[in-house]
């Protein structure tokens, strides 16, 4: 891609899409195609056809998706699989028919089996049963991967797929019930600090290990892969390859927020999966590495959260 290439970022207002837009602009790309949802329902094949017919993008980064937390994935499986299949089917098929030079499809680490060896290698795809609570979402993402690979086999379409680990950062969801663990803890510790609460209680014993990637690092990887990786048959994990315990995460967030109370652990509540870390040797072998440390990423995320709090007030 060069600075004048017309690049369509599908889902540009989301956590991932907005980070990709920031990264593209930072690197001098000045011909971005950003179509809001209200102007084009990506589940509508005719609407997507019109978008490509009118704007003729040269490159596509597919970050649009119907997403949700544990409850959303579990309680709205029909909507999850339908919306995601429609979105990716329409965009991938239309991009191929309009001779798009390259497409990047973004999946999720939930595509991998619930029980597999660690760290999780790309080769483990379809080698075991999925996590039941989000299997509908995972199946849709697996279908997207297979569609990219199949369109390359049949049509020679250059479509690559990247699988990020747990993401966090600017434009994250901080909802008290539906957020993921890191933004959820930021909100809880900030509210505890504001309300002068003596304790914050977290679920489990804090021992589970997780891998976290600052979303701007993912965006950097996406632009890098668009310019440096061309193997549709080999999906690519994107992460740090490093594990942090939930206890360490909570303590780090409390320190960044400035909360000086006591952290309690409710061991009557479940820990969840004890470990989940991906093998990122494939992307590192291409020359890419993450740049933002976990503490730095939490600091940037918290600063943005406080800025938005001022906007809301």
N, C-alpha and C positions, 0 to 999 in steps of 0.2 A: 504494500500500500504506500502511496505517496501522499503528500500533504493535501493534494486536491482531489484525491479519490473520494467518491461518494459512498459513505459508510452508513448503513442503516443499523441503528442500535434498537432492536425490538425490546421493549420493556425499560425504556430509558429513565423512567421515574422511580424504579424500584431500588432496593439496596444495591444490587449488583450492577444494574444498568446505569444508574447515576454515577457510580464509581468509574465505570468504563468511559462514560462521557467525559468525566473530569480528567481521566488519564489521556484520552485522545486529544483533548484540547491542550493539555499540558505539553504533549509531544508535538504540537503544531498541526494537527489535522483540523482543517477548517471547513470541510464540506460534509457535515454530519446531517443525516436525515433522522429527525426526531418527531415521530407522529404520536400525539397523545391518544389514549384509549378512546376518548369521546369521539375522535375523528375516524377511528378504524378499529372495529371489533375484530381482533385477530382470530376469533373462532369462526368468523364468517368468510368462507372461501372467496366469495365475490368481492368483498371489501378488500381482502389481501391482494387479489388479482388486480383490482383498480389501483391499489397503492404502488405495486411494481410497474404497472403499465404507465402510470403518470410520472413516477419519480426515477425509475430505472437505476436502482442502486447497484454499485459494482461489488460491494462487499457487505456481508450481513453478519452481525453478532446477535445470536438468538438468546437473549437474557429474559425474555418474557415468559412468565409461568404463573399458574395458580398455585400459591403456596399457603401453608398454614403450620401451626405448631402441632404438638402431639394430639391435642383434642380435635383440631381442624382436620388433620389427616385421618384420624380414626372415625370421626362422626360425619364426614362429608366425602366419603370415598367415591361415590358416584360422580359428584361434581369434580373432584380432583382428577379422576382418570379421563373424564369426558373433556373438560376444558383444556387440559394439557395435551391430550392427543390432537384435538382440533387445532390448537395454536401451532404446534410444531409440524403437524402434517401440512397445514396450509402454507406455512412459511418455507419449509424445506422444499416441498414440491414446486411452489411458485418460483422460488429462487433458482431452482434447476432449470425450469422452463424458460426463464428470462436470462439465462446464461450469466448468472452471478459468478464472479471469478473465484470466490471462496466464501464459505460459511463456517462459523464457529457455533457449535451447539453446546450449551451448558447444562450439565446434568447435576448429580448430587452423589455424595458418598453412600446414600441410602440404597443405591442400586445393588450394593454388594450383599452377599448372604449374611444373615444375622449371626451365624456361627462360622467363622473362618479364621485361618491363621493370621497372626499379626506380625509385622505391619501388613495392611491390606494391599495386595498387588492388583494391578489392572487385570491380570489373568484370572482372578477369582470370580469375575462376572459370570453369572449363571451356573455357578458350581454348588449352589445350596439354596435352602429356603430363605425367603426374605423376612424382615421384621413385620409381623402381622399388622401392627398399628398403622404403618404407612406403606403397605405393599401396593396399593392402587397408584399412589404417586410414583413409587419406584418403578412399577411396570410401565407406566407412561414414559418415564425417562429412558428406560431400557429400550422401549420401542423407538424412541428418537435416535438413540445410538445406532440401532440396527437399520433404521431408515437411511441415516447418513452413509453407513457402510454399503447398504444395498444400492443406493443411488450412485455411489462411486463405482460399484461393480458393473451396473447395467449402463449407466450414462456417462461415466467418467467424471462425475461431479466432485469437486474438491470441497468436501465437508468434513471437518475435524470435530472431535468431541473432547471436552475437558470436564473433569469431575472434582469439584472443590470439596474441601473438608468443612467443618463448622465455621461459618463466617460471622463477622460482627463489624460494626463501624458506623460511619455517617449514614443517616437515613434508615437506621435500624428500627425495629419494632420494640418499644419499651412498655407495651401493655402489661399491666400487673398480672394478668392471667394467661395471655396467649404468646408472650415473648419467649425467646430462647434463654438459656441460663445466663449468659454473660450480660446482655442488656437488662434482663430482669434483675440481676444482682445490683447493677449500677443504680437502677431506680430505687430499689429497696434500701440500699445503704445511703443514698442521697436523702430520701425521705426520713430515714432514721436520724440522720445528722440534723436535718431541718427541725424535726420534732423533738430533738434531744432525747431520743429513746435510749435506754441503757443497754438493751440487747437487740440483736437481730438473730432470728432462728432460721437455719437452713436445713433442708431435707437431707436425710442420710447421715453418714459419718464423715463425708468429705473425701473419701479415699478414691472414688472413681477417677480415671485418667481420661482426659480429652485433648484433642488437637484443635487449636484455634488459629484462624488466618484473618488478618485485617483485610477488609474488602478491597482497599486500594492496592494491596499486593496482588489479589486475584485479578483486578483490572490490569495491572502491569503485566501479569502472566498472559492474559487474553490478548493484549496488543502484541506481546512478544511472540505468542504462538501463531497469530495471524501472519506475522512476518517471517517466521523461522521454522514452522513445522507443517509438514504436508503428508501425513500418513493417516488417511481416513480409517484404516483398519485397526490402528493402535490407539485406543483411548488414552488419555493422559490424566493422572491424578495431579491435583494442585493443592499443596499444603506446605506445612513447615516440617513435617516428619517428627515433631517434638511433642511430648506429652506434658500436660500440667494437671495436677490433681484439683478437684473442685475446692478442696480446702485452701490450697495455695492460691487459686483464682479468687476466692472470697477475700482472703487476707490482702491480696494485691489491690483488689477493687476498693476495699475499705480504706487502704492507705492512700490511694489516688484521690478518693472522694474526700478524705479527711475525717472519716468516722472513727471516733476513739472509744466507742462502747465495746461490749463483749459479743463475740460471735458464738452462738449456741448451735449444737447439732442435734437434731431430732432423729435419733436412730430407730424410732418406730416407723419412720417413713422410708420408702425404698431408695436404694442407691442408683438403681437403673443399671445399664450395661457397665461393667467395670472398666473396660478398656476399649478404645476405638481410635486407632491411628493408622494413617495411610502410608504406604510405601511411595515416596516421591523421587525415587532414583531416576525414573525415566525422564521427567522434566528437568531435573538437575543435570542430567547427562547432556541436555541440549544447551546448557549454559545459563539457565535461569535459576535464580535463588530469591527467596523472600527478603525484603529489606527492613520491614517494620517489626520491632520486638513486641512481645505481648504487652509489656508495661507501657511502651510508647503508644501502641494502638489503643489501649484502654484510656490513656490520658487524652488522646485526640477524640475518642468517642465521647468521653465524659464532657469535654469542653463543648462539643457540638450539642450534646443533650442539654446542657445548661443554657446555651444560646437559644435553643428552641423553646425552653421553658420561659425565657424572657419574652419571646415572641408571642407565646400563648397567653401570657399575662398582660 
